């Protein structure tokens, strides 16, 4: 029996599994029917690069663009706090062959507007037309990168722990990514390169939490002489709970600061990571651990293998 001071996480493992399956199914259906609301990073648009002689005030830049009629412009910094990139949707009435010329004209107009509103020197570094094909390649490469990362992680966990743990870790990571993408799809939040970067960060965050829990589970399976696998997993989860909560809360504190103070350019990154941290904390407890229970992990799976002839060591 579990001590009264401990939380019986695995006692509701079936309910947690049903909830996760439901959320994953809803996410997949939404992704198939609604897809994602891709930002200008993934669709055709005009990219204008501007350099300032001093630090840039993004709020002022956004206001100048809105006053100039560019209400859908997305402004982000890159390289330094004096360089900005402005993304604009293309004018669909202009033929593709003329989009490059239109992009050059728009860049000059925007540079002129920003120069008039700024006391520092504004330099147009370039203005290019980005086709939808480039966006498709970015999406494909990003998806491929995540698949490769999951494959490498599965091999790493299998070598460090055991194959059943690697399955649990990969299922938990896939669960986090699918539900995060599903939330973006259901609520049609803009998915841009910042959100894609956040997905890759979610893999690292969730994996770190899962490894900490897995390491404690392995240790307790080897150390505890009594108790069922469910009881040992419960003990491990309770022992790592304070560390998991402190890590998650401090990370969320930073992310909410970025969300409310960082401006529009970092909102997608912050929102994706906030969703990922919450779901990743949940999956480390209920998904990765749940999977190894369903795969019937035993003490024998985690015992340190005895080398041949080791029993003869020390004998005269």
C-alpha positions as a Markdown table, in Angstrom:
| # | Residue | x | y | z |
|---|---|---|---|---|
| 1 | Unk | 0.0 | 0.0 | 0.0 |
| 2 | Unk | 1.2 | 3.5 | -0.8 |
| 3 | Unk | 1.8 | 5.9 | 2.2 |
| 4 | Unk | -0.9 | 8.4 | 2.7 |
| 5 | Unk | 1.5 | 11.3 | 2.1 |
| 6 | Unk | 2.1 | 10.1 | -1.4 |
| 7 | Unk | 0.0 | 10.9 | -4.5 |
| 8 | Unk | -1.3 | 7.9 | -6.3 |
| 9 | Unk | -0.5 | 9.0 | -9.8 |
| 10 | Unk | -0.8 | 5.6 | -11.4 |
| 11 | Unk | -4.2 | 5.1 | -9.8 |
| 12 | Unk | -5.7 | 7.3 | -12.5 |
| 13 | Unk | -3.4 | 6.2 | -15.3 |
| 14 | Unk | -6.3 | 4.8 | -17.4 |
| 15 | Unk | -8.3 | 8.1 | -17.1 |
| 16 | Unk | -5.2 | 10.0 | -18.1 |
| 17 | Unk | -4.6 | 7.7 | -21.0 |
| 18 | Unk | -8.2 | 8.2 | -22.3 |
| 19 | Unk | -7.9 | 12.0 | -21.9 |
| 20 | Unk | -4.6 | 12.0 | -23.8 |
| 21 | Unk | -6.0 | 9.8 | -26.6 |
| 22 | Unk | -9.0 | 12.1 | -26.9 |
| 23 | Unk | -6.9 | 15.2 | -27.1 |
| 24 | Unk | -4.6 | 13.6 | -29.7 |
| 25 | Unk | -7.5 | 12.5 | -31.8 |
| 26 | Unk | -9.1 | 15.9 | -31.7 |
| 27 | Unk | -5.7 | 17.5 | -32.6 |
| 28 | Unk | -5.1 | 15.1 | -35.6 |
| 29 | Unk | -8.6 | 15.7 | -36.9 |
| 30 | Unk | -8.2 | 19.5 | -36.6 |
| 31 | Unk | -4.8 | 19.3 | -38.4 |
| 32 | Unk | -6.3 | 17.3 | -41.2 |
| 33 | Unk | -9.3 | 19.5 | -41.7 |
| 34 | Unk | -8.2 | 23.0 | -40.6 |
| 35 | Unk | -4.5 | 22.6 | -41.0 |
| 36 | Unk | -2.3 | 25.3 | -39.4 |
| 37 | Unk | -2.6 | 29.0 | -39.8 |
| 38 | Unk | 0.8 | 29.5 | -41.3 |
| 39 | Unk | 2.4 | 32.9 | -41.0 |
| 40 | Unk | 4.3 | 34.7 | -43.7 |
| 41 | Unk | 7.4 | 32.7 | -42.8 |
| 42 | Unk | 5.7 | 29.7 | -44.5 |
| 43 | Unk | 3.6 | 31.5 | -47.2 |
| 44 | Unk | 4.4 | 33.8 | -50.0 |
| 45 | Unk | 5.3 | 37.3 | -48.9 |
| 46 | Unk | 7.7 | 40.2 | -49.1 |
| 47 | Unk | 10.7 | 40.3 | -46.8 |
| 48 | Unk | 12.2 | 43.7 | -46.1 |
| 49 | Unk | 15.5 | 44.0 | -44.1 |
| 50 | Unk | 16.2 | 47.3 | -42.4 |
| 51 | Unk | 19.3 | 48.4 | -40.5 |
| 52 | Unk | 19.2 | 51.2 | -37.9 |
| 53 | Unk | 22.3 | 53.1 | -36.7 |
| 54 | Unk | 20.8 | 52.8 | -33.1 |
| 55 | Unk | 18.7 | 50.3 | -31.2 |
| 56 | Unk | 15.2 | 49.8 | -32.7 |
| 57 | Unk | 11.9 | 50.5 | -30.9 |
| 58 | Unk | 9.7 | 47.7 | -32.4 |
| 59 | Unk | 6.5 | 49.4 | -31.0 |
| 60 | Unk | 7.3 | 52.6 | -32.8 |
| 61 | Unk | 8.1 | 50.7 | -36.0 |
| 62 | Unk | 4.8 | 48.8 | -35.8 |
| 63 | Unk | 2.9 | 52.1 | -35.3 |
| 64 | Unk | 4.6 | 53.8 | -38.3 |
| 65 | Unk | 3.7 | 50.8 | -40.5 |
| 66 | Unk | 0.1 | 50.9 | -39.3 |
| 67 | Unk | -0.1 | 54.6 | -40.0 |
| 68 | Unk | 1.3 | 53.9 | -43.4 |
| 69 | Unk | -1.4 | 51.4 | -44.2 |
| 70 | Unk | 0.7 | 48.2 | -43.7 |
| 71 | Unk | -1.6 | 46.8 | -41.0 |
| 72 | Unk | -0.6 | 43.1 | -41.6 |
| 73 | Unk | 3.1 | 43.7 | -41.4 |
| 74 | Unk | 5.1 | 41.4 | -39.0 |
| 75 | Unk | 8.2 | 43.0 | -37.5 |
| 76 | Unk | 11.0 | 40.9 | -35.9 |
| 77 | Unk | 14.6 | 41.6 | -34.9 |
| 78 | Unk | 17.5 | 39.5 | -36.3 |
| 79 | Unk | 21.2 | 39.5 | -35.8 |
| 80 | Unk | 21.2 | 42.5 | -33.4 |
| 81 | Unk | 18.9 | 45.0 | -31.8 |
| 82 | Unk | 19.6 | 47.4 | -34.7 |
| 83 | Unk | 18.4 | 45.0 | -37.5 |
| 84 | Unk | 14.8 | 44.3 | -38.2 |
| 85 | Unk | 13.0 | 42.1 | -40.7 |
| 86 | Unk | 9.5 | 43.2 | -41.9 |
| 87 | Unk | 7.2 | 40.5 | -43.5 |
| 88 | Unk | 4.3 | 41.6 | -45.6 |
| 89 | Unk | 1.7 | 39.6 | -47.5 |
| 90 | Unk | 1.9 | 39.8 | -51.3 |
| 91 | Unk | -0.6 | 41.7 | -53.5 |
| 92 | Unk | -2.4 | 38.8 | -55.2 |
| 93 | Unk | -3.5 | 41.0 | -58.1 |
| 94 | Unk | 0.1 | 41.3 | -59.2 |
| 95 | Unk | 1.5 | 38.5 | -61.4 |
| 96 | Unk | 4.3 | 36.4 | -60.0 |
| 97 | Unk | 6.8 | 37.6 | -62.6 |
| 98 | Unk | 6.3 | 41.2 | -61.2 |
| 99 | Unk | 6.4 | 40.3 | -57.5 |
| 100 | Unk | 10.2 | 40.9 | -57.3 |
| 101 | Unk | 9.8 | 44.5 | -58.7 |
| 102 | Unk | 6.9 | 45.1 | -56.3 |
| 103 | Unk | 8.9 | 43.9 | -53.4 |
| 104 | Unk | 11.8 | 46.3 | -54.2 |
| 105 | Unk | 9.3 | 49.2 | -54.5 |
| 106 | Unk | 7.6 | 48.3 | -51.2 |
| 107 | Unk | 11.0 | 48.1 | -49.5 |
| 108 | Unk | 12.0 | 51.6 | -50.6 |
| 109 | Unk | 8.6 | 53.0 | -49.5 |
| 110 | Unk | 8.9 | 51.4 | -46.0 |
| 111 | Unk | 12.5 | 52.5 | -45.6 |
| 112 | Unk | 11.3 | 56.1 | -46.4 |
| 113 | Unk | 8.5 | 55.9 | -43.9 |
| 114 | Unk | 10.7 | 54.6 | -41.1 |
| 115 | Unk | 13.4 | 57.3 | -41.9 |
| 116 | Unk | 10.9 | 60.1 | -41.6 |
| 117 | Unk | 9.8 | 58.8 | -38.2 |
| 118 | Unk | 13.2 | 58.1 | -36.8 |
| 119 | Unk | 16.1 | 60.3 | -35.6 |
| 120 | Unk | 18.7 | 57.6 | -36.4 |
| 121 | Unk | 19.9 | 56.6 | -39.9 |
| 122 | Unk | 17.7 | 54.0 | -41.6 |
| 123 | Unk | 19.3 | 51.8 | -44.2 |
| 124 | Unk | 17.5 | 49.4 | -46.6 |
| 125 | Unk | 19.5 | 46.2 | -46.6 |
| 126 | Unk | 17.3 | 44.3 | -49.0 |
| 127 | Unk | 13.7 | 43.6 | -50.1 |
| 128 | Unk | 12.9 | 40.2 | -51.5 |
| 129 | Unk | 9.8 | 38.3 | -52.7 |
| 130 | Unk | 9.6 | 34.9 | -50.8 |
| 131 | Unk | 7.5 | 32.4 | -52.7 |
| 132 | Unk | 5.2 | 29.8 | -51.2 |
| 133 | Unk | 7.6 | 27.1 | -52.3 |
| 134 | Unk | 10.2 | 28.3 | -49.9 |
| 135 | Unk | 7.6 | 28.1 | -47.1 |
| 136 | Unk | 6.8 | 24.5 | -48.0 |
| 137 | Unk | 10.5 | 23.6 | -47.9 |
| 138 | Unk | 10.8 | 25.2 | -44.5 |
| 139 | Unk | 7.8 | 23.2 | -43.2 |
| 140 | Unk | 9.1 | 20.0 | -44.7 |
| 141 | Unk | 12.6 | 20.5 | -43.2 |
| 142 | Unk | 11.2 | 21.4 | -39.8 |
| 143 | Unk | 9.0 | 18.3 | -39.8 |
| 144 | Unk | 11.9 | 16.1 | -40.9 |
| 145 | Unk | 14.1 | 17.6 | -38.2 |
| 146 | Unk | 11.6 | 16.7 | -35.5 |
| 147 | Unk | 11.3 | 13.1 | -36.9 |
| 148 | Unk | 15.1 | 12.7 | -36.9 |
| 149 | Unk | 15.2 | 14.1 | -33.4 |
| 150 | Unk | 12.7 | 11.6 | -32.1 |
| 151 | Unk | 14.5 | 8.8 | -33.8 |
| 152 | Unk | 17.9 | 9.8 | -32.2 |
| 153 | Unk | 16.2 | 10.2 | -28.8 |
| 154 | Unk | 14.7 | 6.7 | -29.0 |
| 155 | Unk | 18.1 | 5.2 | -29.7 |
| 156 | Unk | 19.7 | 7.2 | -26.9 |
| 157 | Unk | 17.1 | 6.3 | -24.3 |
| 158 | Unk | 17.2 | 2.6 | -25.3 |
| 159 | Unk | 21.0 | 2.6 | -24.8 |
| 160 | Unk | 21.0 | 4.6 | -21.6 |
| 161 | Unk | 18.0 | 2.9 | -20.0 |
| 162 | Unk | 16.1 | 0.2 | -21.7 |
| 163 | Unk | 14.0 | -0.2 | -24.9 |
| 164 | Unk | 10.6 | 0.1 | -23.0 |
| 165 | Unk | 11.8 | 3.4 | -21.6 |
| 166 | Unk | 12.7 | 4.7 | -25.1 |
| 167 | Unk | 9.2 | 3.8 | -26.3 |
| 168 | Unk | 7.7 | 5.7 | -23.4 |
| 169 | Unk | 9.8 | 8.7 | -24.0 |
| 170 | Unk | 9.1 | 8.9 | -27.7 |
| 171 | Unk | 5.4 | 8.4 | -27.2 |
| 172 | Unk | 5.4 | 11.3 | -24.6 |
| 173 | Unk | 7.3 | 13.6 | -27.0 |
| 174 | Unk | 5.0 | 12.8 | -29.9 |
| 175 | Unk | 2.0 | 13.4 | -27.6 |
| 176 | Unk | 3.4 | 16.8 | -26.6 |
| 177 | Unk | 4.0 | 17.9 | -30.2 |
| 178 | Unk | 0.7 | 16.6 | -31.6 |
| 179 | Unk | -1.4 | 18.3 | -28.9 |
| 180 | Unk | 0.6 | 21.6 | -29.2 |
| 181 | Unk | 0.1 | 21.6 | -32.9 |
| 182 | Unk | -3.6 | 20.7 | -32.4 |
| 183 | Unk | -4.1 | 23.7 | -30.1 |
| 184 | Unk | -2.6 | 26.0 | -32.7 |
| 185 | Unk | -4.9 | 24.4 | -35.3 |
| 186 | Unk | -8.1 | 24.5 | -33.3 |
| 187 | Unk | -7.7 | 28.1 | -32.3 |
| 188 | Unk | -6.1 | 29.1 | -35.6 |
| 189 | Unk | -3.2 | 30.8 | -33.9 |
| 190 | Unk | -0.5 | 32.0 | -36.3 |
| 191 | Unk | 2.2 | 29.3 | -36.8 |
| 192 | Unk | 5.5 | 30.9 | -37.8 |
| 193 | Unk | 9.3 | 30.2 | -37.5 |
| 194 | Unk | 9.3 | 31.2 | -33.9 |
| 195 | Unk | 6.6 | 28.6 | -33.1 |
| 196 | Unk | 8.5 | 26.0 | -35.0 |
| 197 | Unk | 11.6 | 26.8 | -33.0 |
| 198 | Unk | 9.5 | 26.5 | -29.8 |
| 199 | Unk | 8.4 | 23.0 | -30.9 |
| 200 | Unk | 12.1 | 21.9 | -31.1 |
| 201 | Unk | 12.7 | 23.5 | -27.6 |
| 202 | Unk | 9.7 | 21.5 | -26.3 |
| 203 | Unk | 11.4 | 18.3 | -27.3 |
| 204 | Unk | 14.4 | 19.2 | -25.3 |
| 205 | Unk | 12.5 | 20.4 | -22.3 |
| 206 | Unk | 10.1 | 17.4 | -22.1 |
| 207 | Unk | 12.9 | 14.9 | -22.8 |
| 208 | Unk | 15.0 | 16.3 | -19.9 |
| 209 | Unk | 12.0 | 15.9 | -17.5 |
| 210 | Unk | 11.3 | 12.4 | -18.7 |
| 211 | Unk | 15.0 | 11.4 | -18.3 |
| 212 | Unk | 15.0 | 12.6 | -14.7 |
| 213 | Unk | 11.9 | 10.6 | -13.9 |
| 214 | Unk | 13.2 | 7.5 | -15.8 |
| 215 | Unk | 16.5 | 7.6 | -13.9 |
| 216 | Unk | 14.7 | 7.6 | -10.6 |
| 217 | Unk | 12.4 | 4.7 | -11.7 |
| 218 | Unk | 15.4 | 2.7 | -12.7 |
| 219 | Unk | 17.1 | 3.4 | -9.4 |
| 220 | Unk | 14.1 | 2.4 | -7.4 |
| 221 | Unk | 13.5 | -0.8 | -9.4 |
| 222 | Unk | 17.1 | -1.8 | -8.5 |
| 223 | Unk | 17.0 | -0.6 | -4.9 |
| 224 | Unk | 13.5 | -1.5 | -3.6 |
| 225 | Unk | 13.1 | -5.1 | -2.6 |
| 226 | Unk | 9.3 | -5.0 | -2.2 |
| 227 | Unk | 6.5 | -3.5 | -4.2 |
| 228 | Unk | 4.8 | -3.9 | -7.5 |
| 229 | Unk | 6.0 | -2.0 | -10.6 |
| 230 | Unk | 3.1 | 0.5 | -10.2 |
| 231 | Unk | 4.1 | 1.2 | -6.6 |
| 232 | Unk | 7.7 | 1.7 | -7.5 |
| 233 | Unk | 6.7 | 4.1 | -10.4 |
| 234 | Unk | 4.5 | 6.0 | -8.0 |
| 235 | Unk | 7.3 | 6.3 | -5.4 |
| 236 | Unk | 9.6 | 7.6 | -8.2 |
| 237 | Unk | 7.1 | 10.2 | -9.4 |
| 238 | Unk | 6.5 | 11.5 | -5.9 |
| 239 | Unk | 10.3 | 11.7 | -5.3 |
| 240 | Unk | 10.8 | 13.8 | -8.4 |
| 241 | Unk | 7.5 | 15.8 | -8.1 |
| 242 | Unk | 9.0 | 18.8 | -6.3 |
| 243 | Unk | 11.9 | 19.1 | -8.8 |
| 244 | Unk | 9.4 | 18.8 | -11.7 |
| 245 | Unk | 7.0 | 21.5 | -10.4 |
| 246 | Unk | 9.8 | 24.0 | -9.5 |
| 247 | Unk | 11.4 | 23.6 | -12.9 |
| 248 | Unk | 8.0 | 24.0 | -14.7 |
| 249 | Unk | 6.9 | 27.0 | -12.6 |
| 250 | Unk | 10.2 | 28.9 | -13.0 |
| 251 | Unk | 10.2 | 28.2 | -16.8 |
| 252 | Unk | 6.6 | 29.4 | -17.0 |
| 253 | Unk | 7.4 | 32.5 | -15.1 |
| 254 | Unk | 10.0 | 33.5 | -17.7 |
| 255 | Unk | 7.7 | 32.5 | -20.6 |
| 256 | Unk | 4.8 | 34.6 | -19.3 |
| 257 | Unk | 7.2 | 37.5 | -19.0 |
| 258 | Unk | 8.2 | 37.1 | -22.7 |
| 259 | Unk | 4.6 | 36.8 | -23.7 |
| 260 | Unk | 3.5 | 40.0 | -22.0 |
| 261 | Unk | 6.6 | 42.1 | -22.3 |
| 262 | Unk | 8.4 | 40.7 | -25.4 |
| 263 | Unk | 6.1 | 42.2 | -28.0 |
| 264 | Unk | 4.4 | 40.7 | -31.0 |
| 265 | Unk | 7.5 | 39.2 | -32.5 |
| 266 | Unk | 7.9 | 36.7 | -29.6 |
| 267 | Unk | 4.3 | 35.9 | -28.9 |
| 268 | Unk | 4.2 | 32.7 | -31.0 |
| 269 | Unk | 7.4 | 31.4 | -29.4 |
| 270 | Unk | 6.1 | 32.1 | -25.9 |
| 271 | Unk | 2.6 | 30.6 | -26.4 |
| 272 | Unk | 4.0 | 27.5 | -28.0 |
| 273 | Unk | 6.4 | 26.9 | -25.2 |
| 274 | Unk | 3.9 | 27.6 | -22.5 |
| 275 | Unk | 1.6 | 25.0 | -24.0 |
| 276 | Unk | 4.6 | 22.6 | -24.4 |
| 277 | Unk | 5.8 | 23.1 | -20.8 |
| 278 | Unk | 2.4 | 22.4 | -19.3 |
| 279 | Unk | 1.7 | 19.3 | -21.5 |
| 280 | Unk | 5.3 | 18.2 | -21.2 |
| 281 | Unk | 5.1 | 18.2 | -17.4 |
| 282 | Unk | 1.9 | 16.2 | -17.6 |
| 283 | Unk | 3.3 | 13.7 | -20.1 |
| 284 | Unk | 6.4 | 13.1 | -18.0 |
| 285 | Unk | 4.2 | 11.9 | -15.2 |
| 286 | Unk | 1.3 | 10.2 | -17.0 |
| 287 | Unk | 2.4 | 9.3 | -20.5 |
| 288 | Unk | 6.1 | 8.1 | -20.3 |
| 289 | Unk | 5.5 | 6.2 | -17.0 |
| 290 | Unk | 2.1 | 4.9 | -18.2 |
| 291 | Unk | 3.7 | 3.4 | -21.3 |
| 292 | Unk | 6.3 | 1.4 | -19.4 |
| 293 | Unk | 3.6 | 0.1 | -17.1 |
| 294 | Unk | 1.6 | -1.1 | -20.1 |
| 295 | Unk | 4.7 | -2.7 | -21.5 |
| 296 | Unk | 5.1 | -4.7 | -18.3 |
| 297 | Unk | 8.5 | -3.4 | -17.2 |
| 298 | Unk | 10.0 | -5.6 | -14.5 |
| 299 | Unk | 12.9 | -5.5 | -12.1 |
| 300 | Unk | 14.8 | -8.0 | -14.3 |
| 301 | Unk | 14.6 | -5.5 | -17.2 |
| 302 | Unk | 16.7 | -3.0 | -15.2 |
| 303 | Unk | 19.1 | -5.2 | -13.4 |
| 304 | Unk | 22.8 | -4.5 | -14.1 |
| 305 | Unk | 24.1 | -7.3 | -16.3 |
| 306 | Unk | 26.7 | -9.5 | -14.6 |
| 307 | Unk | 29.8 | -9.9 | -16.7 |
| 308 | Unk | 31.0 | -13.4 | -17.5 |
| 309 | Unk | 33.6 | -14.6 | -14.9 |
| 310 | Unk | 32.6 | -11.8 | -12.5 |
| 311 | Unk | 31.5 | -14.3 | -9.9 |
| 312 | Unk | 35.1 | -15.6 | -9.9 |
| 313 | Unk | 36.6 | -12.3 | -9.0 |
| 314 | Unk | 38.3 | -12.3 | -5.7 |
| 315 | Unk | 38.5 | -16.1 | -5.5 |
| 316 | Unk | 41.9 | -17.5 | -4.8 |
